[in-house]
């Protein structure tokens, strides 16, 4: 699987294509901020990743769709993905065709698939087997099938990953990705096969079944020891209840099932189904009692409410009487001569005439009259309320007496029913006995025969487990993984020595457990995280990925045949470099060694591997220039300047 081309569609429908050479070294060189790093993100997004990592800014603001065309033997697959509005999407457009399949026009773009279809399409064409990864016992992780999604971890190295001393593989720091890489690496190296996976699952299932049988044997042995006493007790109970004759005896485990089934089939004398008079009378009395209690509660609620209203009215009357008494003092302020005719134009102190009548006196007299009227009405209401209370109290006494008589009669009926219920005791005890007999039959009375059958099954599964363990030890996937890792590590050592990396004079090894690179020094193992210099970090990433893909190609493993490196020469340039090609102080020989190694690995694999490098470097060597597919300088970038003008930027 090689990348033929990728592209971006503008919002107005224009298309920007980037063409690649299959089975060759492809170099995309250019200045910073031209979109080189986004090439890797676009490819990964188009190949089925739901999370969008394409940088927010010029590219995402002026793009509507992205596409990539990948090529297999005699076939191409076009995958288009819309520029998402959010942080993720699963929408896609998929089209397959021959080697003449090209990019679509803007009008042809339409969602017809999702990322699951993308995954299945690529997985099938890569030839990835139906291989299920089962988590370890007790793990909360779920089983999953190996697909192109795991294979792509070995195809990308973005700018932050390739120079990291803590992370070797793509997306290794994300949740559960490290474990996923560790689980799938043996398969992609060819050390684990679907047959071995099936054998491993069969081993687990056989061990689980054997443990279950052994547990059943222990339970059956214990149950056999207890069965005699249980059955003897059941038979004795049946005799005492008249279910079995008094002389019923049985030797243990002889005819046991027939005796127990006889107890279960026994039917005592039936009781008439008709309802007894006592039961009917009890229900009538219970209903009558509920009615009386309801009536008493209603009377009590009314009395409580009336008492509350009477208290509130009493408090209100006291307040009105107090206010009335205060207002009656008005008689002292008005001359007696004025009381008769209502003339309030005379001063109450000196009996002299006033220029204007005092209206306040009239207002107070009106208020007094209103209060006296209210007080009189309140006394009338209070009298009527007391009458109602007396009537309710009188009506409550007969209800209480009726309830007392109801309780007495109900107790009498209950005593009669208790006497009748005593006659049912035998039926209930027989029903209880039959329940225990049914439980004994469900447990199994032929325990000895069952135990013999369980022991036969244990022998069969022991033999089966021994055969499976023999086959597993003979194939030994762990030994196959060590062999593959040794071969990859030898290639890594050769590549590291070519790049003149620190520690390369010793044996360089890929660690499939910690997922890192380590140097086997005489004093001990030195992992990548303990090495110094960004040149070494980048270099060991390169040699690890190149060696792995060399192995993938040689062993025809189902991994995409492309590698994408972003800024592998970053260790040789200043941090804020705009155009590394103009940096005279860079270690150009070290840069040349990197690209030469990539060129030589591609050549050694006879076009089976495609390498795409996005970098600042732009060597003048003819072979380097032949590998340059685009040079993004002097205004050339992924997003053309006319797109910015079209969108009003």
C-alpha positions as CSV (number, residue, x, y, z in Angstrom):
1,X,0.0,0.0,0.0
2,X,1.7,3.2,-1.3
3,X,0.4,6.8,-1.4
4,X,-0.2,8.0,-4.9
5,X,-1.4,11.5,-4.1
6,X,-3.2,13.7,-1.6
7,X,-5.0,17.0,-1.9
8,X,-7.1,19.7,-0.5
9,X,-10.3,21.3,-1.8
10,X,-11.0,24.9,-1.2
11,X,-14.3,26.2,0.0
12,X,-15.0,27.5,-3.5
13,X,-14.2,24.1,-5.2
14,X,-10.6,24.5,-6.2
15,X,-8.2,21.6,-5.7
16,X,-4.6,21.5,-4.6
17,X,-2.8,18.2,-5.4
18,X,0.4,16.8,-4.1
19,X,1.7,13.9,-6.2
20,X,4.1,11.2,-4.9
21,X,6.3,8.5,-6.4
22,X,5.3,5.0,-5.3
23,X,8.1,2.7,-4.2
24,X,10.6,5.6,-3.9
25,X,12.0,8.2,-1.6
26,X,9.8,11.4,-1.8
27,X,11.1,14.6,-0.3
28,X,8.9,17.6,0.3
29,X,11.2,20.5,1.2
30,X,10.4,24.0,2.1
31,X,10.3,26.8,4.6
32,X,8.4,26.9,7.9
33,X,4.7,27.6,8.0
34,X,4.0,26.3,4.5
35,X,2.0,23.3,5.6
36,X,4.6,20.5,5.4
37,X,3.7,19.0,8.8
38,X,0.0,19.0,7.9
39,X,0.8,16.5,5.1
40,X,1.1,13.7,7.7
41,X,-2.0,14.8,9.5
42,X,-4.1,14.8,6.3
43,X,-2.9,11.3,5.3
44,X,-3.7,9.9,8.7
45,X,-7.1,11.6,8.8
46,X,-8.0,10.3,5.4
47,X,-7.0,6.8,6.3
48,X,-9.7,6.6,8.9
49,X,-8.7,8.4,12.1
50,X,-11.8,10.0,13.7
51,X,-9.9,12.6,15.7
52,X,-8.7,15.5,13.6
53,X,-5.1,16.6,14.2
54,X,-4.8,19.0,11.1
55,X,-3.7,22.3,12.6
56,X,-6.3,25.0,13.1
57,X,-5.5,28.0,11.0
58,X,-4.9,28.7,7.4
59,X,-5.3,25.1,6.2
60,X,-8.5,24.3,8.1
61,X,-10.0,27.8,7.5
62,X,-9.6,27.5,3.7
63,X,-10.3,23.8,3.1
64,X,-13.6,22.0,2.6
65,X,-12.4,18.4,1.8
66,X,-9.2,16.4,1.9
67,X,-8.4,13.3,-0.1
68,X,-5.7,10.7,-0.5
69,X,-5.3,8.0,-3.1
70,X,-3.5,4.8,-2.1
71,X,-2.3,2.1,-4.4
72,X,-2.2,-1.7,-4.0
73,X,-1.2,-4.3,-6.5
74,X,-3.3,-3.5,-9.5
75,X,-5.8,-1.4,-7.6
76,X,-6.3,2.1,-6.2
77,X,-8.5,3.3,-3.4
78,X,-9.7,7.0,-3.2
79,X,-10.6,8.2,0.3
80,X,-12.1,11.7,0.8
81,X,-12.9,13.2,4.2
82,X,-14.9,16.5,4.8
83,X,-13.2,19.2,6.8
84,X,-15.1,18.7,10.1
85,X,-16.8,21.4,12.0
86,X,-15.8,19.9,15.4
87,X,-12.9,18.0,16.7
88,X,-13.9,14.6,15.2
89,X,-16.0,13.0,12.6
90,X,-16.5,9.6,11.0
91,X,-17.8,10.8,7.6
92,X,-16.0,9.7,4.5
93,X,-16.3,9.0,0.8
94,X,-14.7,5.8,-0.6
95,X,-14.1,4.9,-4.2
96,X,-12.1,2.0,-5.6
97,X,-10.8,1.5,-9.1
98,X,-7.9,0.5,-11.3
99,X,-4.5,2.1,-11.6
100,X,-6.1,5.0,-13.6
101,X,-8.2,6.1,-10.7
102,X,-7.6,9.9,-10.1
103,X,-8.8,12.6,-7.8
104,X,-12.5,13.6,-8.0
105,X,-13.9,17.0,-9.0
106,X,-15.5,19.1,-6.3
107,X,-19.0,18.3,-7.7
108,X,-18.3,14.6,-7.2
109,X,-17.7,14.9,-3.5
110,X,-20.4,13.2,-1.4
111,X,-20.4,11.2,1.8
112,X,-21.1,7.6,1.1
113,X,-19.2,5.8,3.9
114,X,-17.7,6.2,7.3
115,X,-14.4,5.4,9.0
116,X,-15.5,1.8,9.7
117,X,-15.8,1.3,5.9
118,X,-12.4,2.9,5.4
119,X,-10.9,0.6,8.0
120,X,-12.5,-2.5,6.5
121,X,-11.6,-1.6,2.9
122,X,-7.9,-1.1,3.7
123,X,-7.7,-4.0,6.1
124,X,-9.0,-6.4,3.5
125,X,-6.7,-5.2,0.8
126,X,-3.7,-5.3,3.1
127,X,-4.4,-9.0,3.7
128,X,-4.6,-8.6,7.5
129,X,-5.8,-11.9,8.9
130,X,-8.8,-12.3,11.2
131,X,-6.7,-12.1,14.3
132,X,-8.3,-11.3,17.7
133,X,-6.3,-9.8,20.5
134,X,-7.7,-11.0,23.9
135,X,-6.7,-9.0,27.0
136,X,-5.1,-10.8,29.9
137,X,-7.3,-12.4,32.5
138,X,-8.7,-9.7,34.9
139,X,-8.1,-6.8,32.5
140,X,-10.8,-4.3,31.9
141,X,-9.8,-3.9,28.3
142,X,-12.0,-5.4,25.6
143,X,-10.9,-7.8,22.9
144,X,-10.3,-6.3,19.4
145,X,-9.5,-7.5,15.9
146,X,-6.2,-6.4,14.3
147,X,-6.8,-4.0,11.5
148,X,-5.1,-1.2,9.5
149,X,-5.6,1.1,12.4
150,X,-2.9,-0.8,14.4
151,X,-0.7,-1.2,11.3
152,X,-0.6,2.6,10.8
153,X,1.2,3.0,14.1
154,X,4.4,1.8,12.3
155,X,4.0,4.3,9.4
156,X,4.0,7.8,10.9
157,X,6.5,9.9,12.8
158,X,5.4,13.4,13.4
159,X,7.7,16.3,14.4
160,X,7.2,15.8,18.1
161,X,7.6,12.0,18.1
162,X,10.7,11.6,16.0
163,X,12.7,13.8,18.3
164,X,11.3,12.3,21.5
165,X,13.5,10.2,23.9
166,X,10.4,9.0,25.7
167,X,8.2,7.9,22.8
168,X,9.2,5.5,20.0
169,X,6.0,4.7,18.1
170,X,3.3,6.9,16.7
171,X,0.6,7.9,19.3
172,X,2.3,5.8,21.9
173,X,1.4,8.2,24.7
174,X,-2.3,8.1,24.1
175,X,-4.7,6.1,26.2
176,X,-4.1,2.3,25.8
177,X,-2.2,2.8,22.6
178,X,1.1,1.6,24.1
179,X,-0.6,-1.6,25.2
180,X,-2.2,-2.0,21.8
181,X,1.2,-1.7,20.1
182,X,2.7,-4.1,22.5
183,X,-0.1,-6.6,21.8
184,X,-0.1,-6.3,18.0
185,X,3.7,-6.1,17.3
186,X,4.2,-9.9,17.5
187,X,1.5,-10.3,14.8
188,X,2.9,-7.7,12.5
189,X,6.4,-9.2,12.9
190,X,5.0,-12.6,12.0
191,X,5.7,-14.1,15.4
192,X,2.0,-14.6,16.2
193,X,-0.4,-16.1,13.8
194,X,-4.2,-16.5,13.8
195,X,-3.7,-20.2,14.4
196,X,-1.6,-19.5,17.5
197,X,-4.3,-17.1,18.6
198,X,-7.0,-19.7,18.2
199,X,-4.8,-22.2,20.0
200,X,-4.3,-19.8,22.9
201,X,-8.0,-19.2,23.2
202,X,-8.6,-23.0,23.1
203,X,-6.0,-23.4,25.8
204,X,-7.8,-20.8,28.0
205,X,-11.2,-22.4,27.3
206,X,-9.9,-25.9,28.1
207,X,-8.3,-24.8,31.4
208,X,-11.4,-23.0,32.4
209,X,-13.6,-26.0,31.6
210,X,-11.2,-28.3,33.5
211,X,-11.3,-26.1,36.6
212,X,-15.1,-26.0,36.4
213,X,-15.3,-29.9,36.2
214,X,-12.9,-30.2,39.1
215,X,-15.0,-27.8,41.2
216,X,-18.1,-29.9,40.3
217,X,-16.3,-33.1,41.4
218,X,-15.4,-31.6,44.8
219,X,-19.0,-30.4,45.3
220,X,-20.4,-33.8,44.3
221,X,-18.1,-35.6,46.7
222,X,-19.2,-33.4,49.5
223,X,-22.8,-33.7,48.5
224,X,-22.6,-37.5,48.4
225,X,-21.4,-37.5,52.0
226,X,-24.4,-35.4,53.1
227,X,-27.1,-37.0,51.0
228,X,-27.8,-40.0,53.2
229,X,-28.7,-37.9,56.2
230,X,-30.8,-35.5,54.2
231,X,-32.9,-38.3,52.6
232,X,-33.3,-40.2,55.8
233,X,-34.8,-37.1,57.4
234,X,-37.1,-36.5,54.5
235,X,-38.5,-40.1,54.7
236,X,-39.0,-39.8,58.5
237,X,-40.9,-36.6,58.0
238,X,-43.1,-38.2,55.3
239,X,-43.9,-41.1,57.7
240,X,-44.8,-38.8,60.5
241,X,-47.2,-36.9,58.2
242,X,-48.8,-40.1,56.9
243,X,-47.4,-39.6,53.4
244,X,-45.5,-42.9,53.6
245,X,-46.5,-46.0,55.6
246,X,-44.9,-46.5,58.9
247,X,-42.8,-49.4,57.7
248,X,-41.3,-47.5,54.7
249,X,-37.6,-48.1,54.8
250,X,-35.0,-47.8,52.0
251,X,-31.3,-48.5,51.9
252,X,-29.2,-45.6,50.7
253,X,-29.0,-45.0,47.0
254,X,-31.3,-47.9,46.2
255,X,-34.7,-47.0,44.7
256,X,-34.2,-43.5,46.1
257,X,-35.6,-41.6,43.2
258,X,-38.9,-43.6,43.2
259,X,-39.5,-43.0,46.9
260,X,-38.9,-39.2,46.6
261,X,-41.1,-39.0,43.5
262,X,-43.8,-40.8,45.4
263,X,-43.7,-38.2,48.1
264,X,-43.8,-35.5,45.5
265,X,-46.9,-37.1,43.9
266,X,-48.9,-37.5,47.1
267,X,-52.1,-35.4,47.3
268,X,-53.8,-34.9,50.7
269,X,-57.6,-34.8,51.1
270,X,-58.9,-31.7,49.4
271,X,-60.5,-28.8,51.3
272,X,-63.8,-27.3,49.9
273,X,-63.0,-24.4,47.7
274,X,-66.1,-22.5,48.9
275,X,-65.5,-19.6,51.1
276,X,-66.5,-20.1,54.8
277,X,-69.1,-17.9,56.5
278,X,-66.5,-16.9,59.0
279,X,-64.2,-15.5,56.3
280,X,-67.0,-13.6,54.7
281,X,-68.1,-12.1,58.1
282,X,-64.5,-11.2,58.9
283,X,-64.2,-9.2,55.7
284,X,-67.5,-7.5,56.3
285,X,-66.5,-6.6,59.9
286,X,-63.1,-5.3,58.6
287,X,-64.7,-3.1,56.0
288,X,-67.3,-1.9,58.6
289,X,-64.5,-1.0,61.0
290,X,-62.6,0.9,58.3
291,X,-65.8,2.9,57.6
292,X,-66.3,3.8,61.3
293,X,-62.7,4.8,61.7
294,X,-62.9,7.0,58.6
295,X,-66.0,8.7,60.0
296,X,-64.4,9.3,63.4
297,X,-61.3,10.8,61.7
298,X,-63.6,13.1,59.7
299,X,-65.4,14.3,62.9
300,X,-62.0,14.7,64.7
301,X,-60.7,16.8,61.8
302,X,-63.8,19.0,61.8
303,X,-63.5,19.5,65.6
304,X,-59.8,20.3,65.3
305,X,-60.5,22.9,62.6
306,X,-63.4,24.5,64.6
307,X,-61.3,24.7,67.7
308,X,-58.5,26.4,65.7
309,X,-61.0,28.9,64.2
310,X,-62.5,29.6,67.7
311,X,-59.1,30.3,69.1
312,X,-58.2,32.6,66.3
313,X,-61.6,34.5,66.6
314,X,-61.1,34.8,70.3
315,X,-57.8,36.5,69.8
316,X,-59.3,38.7,67.1
317,X,-62.2,39.8,69.4
318,X,-59.8,40.7,72.2
319,X,-57.9,42.9,69.8
320,X,-61.1,44.6,68.6
321,X,-62.4,45.1,72.1
322,X,-59.1,46.8,73.0
323,X,-59.2,49.1,70.1
324,X,-62.9,50.0,70.8
325,X,-62.1,50.8,74.4
326,X,-59.4,53.2,73.2
327,X,-61.7,54.9,70.7
328,X,-64.4,55.4,73.4
329,X,-62.1,58.0,74.9
330,X,-63.3,60.2,72.1
331,X,-66.3,61.0,74.3
332,X,-64.0,62.9,76.6
333,X,-62.6,65.1,73.8
334,X,-66.0,66.3,72.5
335,X,-68.1,68.8,74.5
336,X,-71.3,67.3,75.9
337,X,-73.3,69.9,74.0
338,X,-71.8,68.7,70.8
339,X,-72.5,65.0,71.4
340,X,-76.2,65.4,70.9
341,X,-76.1,67.3,67.6
342,X,-72.8,66.1,66.3
343,X,-71.2,69.6,66.2
344,X,-67.4,69.3,66.5
345,X,-66.7,73.0,65.8
346,X,-66.2,73.8,69.5
347,X,-62.9,73.2,71.3
348,X,-63.2,70.4,73.9
349,X,-60.8,72.2,76.3
350,X,-62.1,75.8,76.4
351,X,-65.6,75.5,74.9
352,X,-64.7,78.1,72.3
353,X,-65.7,78.0,68.7
354,X,-63.3,76.7,66.1
355,X,-62.7,78.4,62.7
356,X,-63.0,75.0,61.0
357,X,-64.7,71.8,62.3
358,X,-62.3,69.0,63.4
359,X,-62.7,66.2,60.8
360,X,-60.5,63.8,62.8
361,X,-63.2,63.4,65.4
362,X,-65.7,62.4,62.8
363,X,-63.2,59.8,61.3
364,X,-62.5,58.3,64.7
365,X,-66.2,58.1,65.5
366,X,-66.8,56.3,62.2
367,X,-64.0,53.8,63.0
368,X,-65.5,53.2,66.5
369,X,-68.9,52.5,65.0
370,X,-67.3,50.0,62.5
371,X,-65.4,48.2,65.2
372,X,-68.5,47.9,67.4
373,X,-70.4,46.5,64.4
374,X,-67.6,44.0,63.7
375,X,-67.4,42.9,67.4
376,X,-71.2,42.3,67.5
377,X,-71.0,40.1,64.3
378,X,-68.1,38.2,65.6
379,X,-69.9,37.3,68.8
380,X,-72.7,35.9,66.7
381,X,-70.4,33.7,64.7
382,X,-68.7,32.4,67.8
383,X,-72.0,31.4,69.3
384,X,-73.0,29.4,66.2
385,X,-69.6,27.7,66.1
386,X,-69.9,26.6,69.7
387,X,-73.2,25.0,68.8
388,X,-71.6,23.1,65.9
389,X,-68.8,21.8,68.1
390,X,-71.3,20.5,70.7
391,X,-73.2,18.8,67.9
392,X,-70.1,17.1,66.5
393,X,-69.0,16.0,70.0
394,X,-72.4,14.4,70.5
395,X,-72.2,12.6,67.1
396,X,-68.8,11.1,67.9
397,X,-69.9,9.1,71.0
398,X,-72.1,6.6,69.0
399,X,-69.3,6.1,66.5
400,X,-66.8,5.2,69.2
401,X,-69.2,2.7,70.7
402,X,-69.9,1.1,67.3
403,X,-66.1,0.7,66.8
404,X,-65.7,-0.9,70.2
405,X,-68.5,-3.5,69.3
406,X,-66.9,-4.1,65.9
407,X,-63.5,-4.9,67.4
408,X,-65.1,-7.4,69.9
409,X,-67.0,-9.2,67.1
410,X,-63.9,-9.3,64.8
411,X,-61.8,-10.9,67.6
412,X,-64.5,-13.6,68.0
413,X,-64.5,-14.3,64.2
414,X,-60.7,-14.5,64.3
415,X,-60.7,-17.1,67.0
416,X,-63.1,-19.2,65.0
417,X,-60.8,-19.0,61.9
418,X,-57.8,-19.9,64.0
419,X,-59.5,-23.1,65.0
420,X,-60.2,-23.8,61.3
421,X,-56.7,-23.0,60.2
422,X,-55.3,-25.5,62.7
423,X,-56.8,-28.1,60.4
424,X,-54.7,-26.9,57.5
425,X,-51.4,-27.4,59.3
426,X,-50.9,-30.9,57.9
427,X,-51.5,-29.8,54.4
428,X,-48.9,-27.0,54.8
429,X,-46.3,-29.3,56.4
430,X,-46.8,-31.8,53.5
431,X,-46.4,-28.9,51.0
432,X,-43.2,-27.9,52.8
433,X,-41.9,-31.4,52.7
434,X,-42.7,-31.8,49.0
435,X,-40.8,-28.5,48.4
436,X,-37.7,-30.0,50.1
437,X,-38.1,-33.2,48.1
438,X,-38.3,-31.3,44.9
439,X,-35.1,-29.5,45.8
440,X,-33.4,-32.8,46.5
441,X,-34.5,-34.1,43.1
442,X,-33.2,-31.0,41.4
443,X,-29.9,-31.3,43.2
444,X,-29.7,-34.8,41.8
445,X,-30.2,-38.1,43.7
446,X,-28.0,-40.1,41.4
447,X,-24.8,-38.4,42.7
448,X,-22.7,-41.5,42.5
449,X,-23.4,-41.9,38.8
450,X,-23.0,-38.2,38.2
451,X,-19.6,-38.3,40.0
452,X,-18.4,-41.1,37.8
453,X,-19.3,-39.2,34.7
454,X,-17.6,-36.1,36.0
455,X,-14.4,-38.0,36.6
456,X,-14.5,-39.4,33.1
457,X,-14.9,-35.8,31.8
458,X,-11.9,-34.7,33.9
459,X,-9.7,-37.3,32.3
460,X,-10.8,-36.3,28.8
461,X,-10.0,-32.7,29.4
462,X,-6.7,-33.4,31.1
463,X,-5.6,-35.3,28.0
464,X,-6.9,-32.5,25.7
465,X,-5.0,-29.9,27.7
466,X,-1.8,-31.9,27.6
467,X,-2.0,-32.1,23.8
468,X,-2.7,-28.4,23.4
469,X,0.2,-27.5,25.7
470,X,2.5,-29.7,23.7
471,X,1.5,-28.0,20.4
472,X,1.8,-24.6,22.0
473,X,5.3,-25.3,23.4
474,X,6.4,-26.7,20.1
475,X,5.3,-23.6,18.1
476,X,6.4,-21.2,21.0
477,X,5.4,-17.7,19.7
478,X,7.7,-16.2,22.4
479,X,10.7,-17.8,20.7
480,X,9.5,-16.6,17.3
481,X,9.2,-13.1,18.6
482,X,12.7,-13.2,20.0
483,X,14.0,-14.4,16.6
484,X,12.2,-11.5,14.8
485,X,13.4,-8.9,17.3
486,X,17.0,-10.2,16.9
487,X,16.8,-9.8,13.2
488,X,15.3,-6.3,13.4
489,X,17.9,-5.4,16.0
490,X,20.8,-6.5,13.8
491,X,19.5,-4.2,11.0
492,X,19.1,-1.3,13.6
493,X,22.7,-1.8,14.7
494,X,23.9,-1.6,11.1
495,X,21.8,1.5,10.4
496,X,22.9,3.2,13.7
497,X,26.5,2.7,12.8
498,X,26.0,4.2,9.4
499,X,24.5,7.3,11.0
500,X,27.3,7.3,13.6
501,X,24.9,7.5,16.5
502,X,26.2,7.4,20.1
503,X,26.4,3.9,21.4
504,X,26.2,2.3,18.0
505,X,29.5,0.6,18.5
506,X,27.6,-1.7,20.8
507,X,24.5,-3.9,20.0
508,X,21.4,-1.9,19.4
509,X,18.1,-3.6,20.3
510,X,14.4,-3.0,20.0
511,X,12.6,-3.6,23.3
512,X,9.1,-5.0,22.4
513,X,7.9,-4.7,26.0
514,X,8.9,-1.2,26.9
515,X,8.6,-0.1,23.3
516,X,11.9,1.7,23.1
517,X,15.4,1.3,21.7
518,X,18.2,0.2,24.0
519,X,22.0,0.0,23.6
520,X,23.6,-3.1,25.2
521,X,26.8,-1.5,26.7
522,X,29.2,-3.7,28.7
523,X,28.1,-1.9,31.8
524,X,24.5,-2.6,31.2
525,X,21.5,-1.7,29.1
526,X,21.0,2.0,28.2
527,X,17.5,2.8,27.0
528,X,16.7,5.7,24.6
529,X,15.4,7.8,27.5
530,X,18.9,7.8,29.1
531,X,20.7,8.8,26.0
532,X,21.6,12.4,25.3
533,X,21.4,14.6,22.2
534,X,18.4,15.2,19.9
535,X,20.6,13.8,17.1
536,X,20.6,10.4,18.8
537,X,16.8,10.5,19.6
538,X,16.0,11.3,15.9
539,X,18.5,8.8,14.6
540,X,17.3,5.9,16.7
541,X,13.7,6.6,15.6
542,X,14.8,6.5,12.0
543,X,16.8,3.2,12.3
544,X,14.0,1.5,14.3
545,X,11.3,2.4,11.7
546,X,13.5,1.6,8.7
547,X,14.6,-1.8,10.2
548,X,11.0,-2.7,11.0
549,X,9.8,-1.9,7.5
550,X,12.8,-3.8,6.1
551,X,11.5,-6.8,8.1
552,X,7.9,-6.2,7.1
553,X,8.8,-6.3,3.4
554,X,11.1,-9.3,3.6
555,X,8.5,-11.3,5.5
556,X,5.5,-10.0,3.4
557,X,3.8,-8.7,6.5
558,X,0.4,-6.9,6.1
559,X,1.7,-3.4,6.9
560,X,1.3,-0.4,4.6
561,X,4.5,0.0,2.5
562,X,5.0,3.6,3.3
563,X,6.8,5.7,5.9
564,X,6.2,9.3,6.7
565,X,8.8,11.4,8.6
566,X,8.2,15.0,9.6
567,X,11.4,17.1,10.2
568,X,13.9,14.3,10.8
569,X,16.8,16.8,10.5
570,X,15.5,19.2,13.1
571,X,18.3,18.3,15.5
572,X,20.8,19.9,13.2
573,X,19.3,23.4,12.9
574,X,18.6,26.2,15.3
575,X,15.2,26.1,17.0
576,X,13.8,29.2,15.3
577,X,15.1,28.4,11.8
578,X,12.8,29.6,9.0
579,X,14.7,28.0,6.1
580,X,17.3,25.4,7.1
581,X,18.6,25.2,3.5
582,X,20.2,28.6,4.1
583,X,21.9,27.6,7.4
584,X,25.7,27.4,6.8
585,X,26.4,26.2,10.4
586,X,24.3,23.0,10.1
587,X,26.0,19.6,10.1
588,X,25.2,18.9,6.5
589,X,27.1,15.6,6.5
590,X,24.9,14.2,9.2
591,X,21.9,15.4,7.3
592,X,23.2,13.8,4.1
593,X,23.8,10.5,6.0
594,X,20.1,10.5,7.1
595,X,18.7,10.9,3.6
596,X,21.3,8.6,2.1
597,X,20.3,5.8,4.5
598,X,16.6,6.3,3.5
599,X,17.5,6.2,-0.1
600,X,19.6,3.0,0.3
601,X,16.9,1.2,2.2
602,X,14.3,2.0,-0.4
603,X,16.7,0.8,-3.1
604,X,17.6,-2.4,-1.2
605,X,13.9,-3.3,-1.0
606,X,13.4,-2.9,-4.8
607,X,10.6,-0.4,-4.7
608,X,8.5,-2.2,-2.1
609,X,8.9,0.6,0.3
610,X,7.9,4.3,-0.1
611,X,9.3,7.0,2.2
612,X,7.9,10.5,2.4
613,X,9.9,13.1,4.2
614,X,8.8,16.6,5.0
615,X,11.8,18.7,5.9
616,X,13.6,22.0,5.6
617,X,16.7,20.4,4.1
618,X,17.3,20.8,0.4
619,X,20.6,19.2,-0.6
620,X,22.1,20.0,-4.0
621,X,23.0,16.3,-4.7
622,X,21.4,15.1,-7.9
623,X,19.9,12.1,-6.3
624,X,18.4,14.3,-3.6
625,X,16.9,16.7,-6.2
626,X,15.5,13.7,-8.1
627,X,13.6,12.7,-4.9
628,X,12.2,16.2,-4.3
629,X,8.5,16.2,-5.3
630,X,7.8,19.8,-4.4
631,X,9.8,22.8,-3.0
632,X,7.6,25.1,-0.9
633,X,9.6,28.3,-1.0
634,X,9.1,31.7,-2.7
635,X,5.4,31.8,-1.9
636,X,4.6,28.1,-2.7
637,X,2.7,26.3,0.1
638,X,0.0,23.8,0.6
639,X,-2.7,26.4,0.5
640,X,-2.2,28.6,-2.6
641,X,-2.2,32.4,-2.1
642,X,-5.2,32.8,-4.5
643,X,-7.3,30.8,-2.1
644,X,-6.6,33.3,0.6
645,X,-7.7,36.1,-1.8
646,X,-10.8,34.2,-2.8
647,X,-11.9,33.8,0.8
648,X,-11.2,37.4,1.5
649,X,-8.2,36.8,3.7
